[in-house]
């Protein structure tokens, strides 16, 4: 259908980038990037009409997004020759619009296109040796100024190498070292660094990528004082285990995976440095609260847990009840004793969601007036429930009476 929409307007259209790369790597593909040689917005509107989808367009950039009735997203961009400025040191050469569009991209593996027009449907276009690099499992830039054009690509190189278990090509690796030496990153906004770092830390197993970041000295792009010790990798591995445990039991519960790895990465920094990092990376108030305040509290509570293992469920609950998933998992990773990990797991799997059955109206019937007394009784009923002293609503009401 999509090809027919292009044919109707007489324009060439291609599916490009990550979609083609993932297709050739037999990986799951989610959304689709389309490049049209011509007016992308007219194409997107016509395509949306044909397949009863919704279309949002950005005139300024010549881009549009079509959302199909089943939720599948198709991003559409216009390839137009005049829009691209070559980096000054590159020779000007004549290229077709699609080739130019691919030339603007970061790594060879992201530069393949498949034509969708009906007559040439399925033709794979590979201008820069992407198939060879996929076969060789190598991340390679298209030209030597790629990181000058966009230094965030250094982080992307590491993300892709880690995700696909590829190596970074020799020349590309030298270009990264050069980018670090000359500090291409000094004008890069903290927000962009954070966006890249976060994507790396959200990958299934970010640990090899974190090690590679350190090998290139890129942790210093986050903050000059950021440093790892030999415990860092050990703790990162513990984070991985804690997250795997969590995801197995609570498959679809969302949480900030990246933040737990990140807390381990910054754990040697003083509060002042962590504040500077939070400012540089433009953390949201929630991120600040987790990384700055709650992390310190969690470390203190963890010490209490290890020094004085709680003897009752209610005590365990009162130590941990204010912490979000991320902090419980962070404590699990940092815990030194198995007993502590078990306690954290008991809290998270069993105690966290325990609620009392008794309601305000029951207390009113018992003659209690709403106010602090209400709260006190409710929390002592909860304590009794956590410690298995009450089982039914009647038990709770009797307990409240007493
Ligand atoms: N791109 C680039 N330079 C960047 C970011 C992106 O050249 N700094 C190009 C890449 O060629 C990529 C395309 O823009 O194929 C889209 O980027 P992105 O949305 O990150 O998609 P994917 O490559 O599919 O990455 P992911 O699988 O992580 O979504």
Boltz pocket constraint, residues with backbone or C-beta under 6 A from the ligand:
constraints:
  - pocket:
      binder: B
      contacts: [[A, 17], [A, 18], [A, 19], [A, 104], [A, 105], [A, 106], [A, 107], [A, 110], [A, 111], [A, 150], [A, 152], [A, 153], [A, 156]]
      max_distance: 6.0
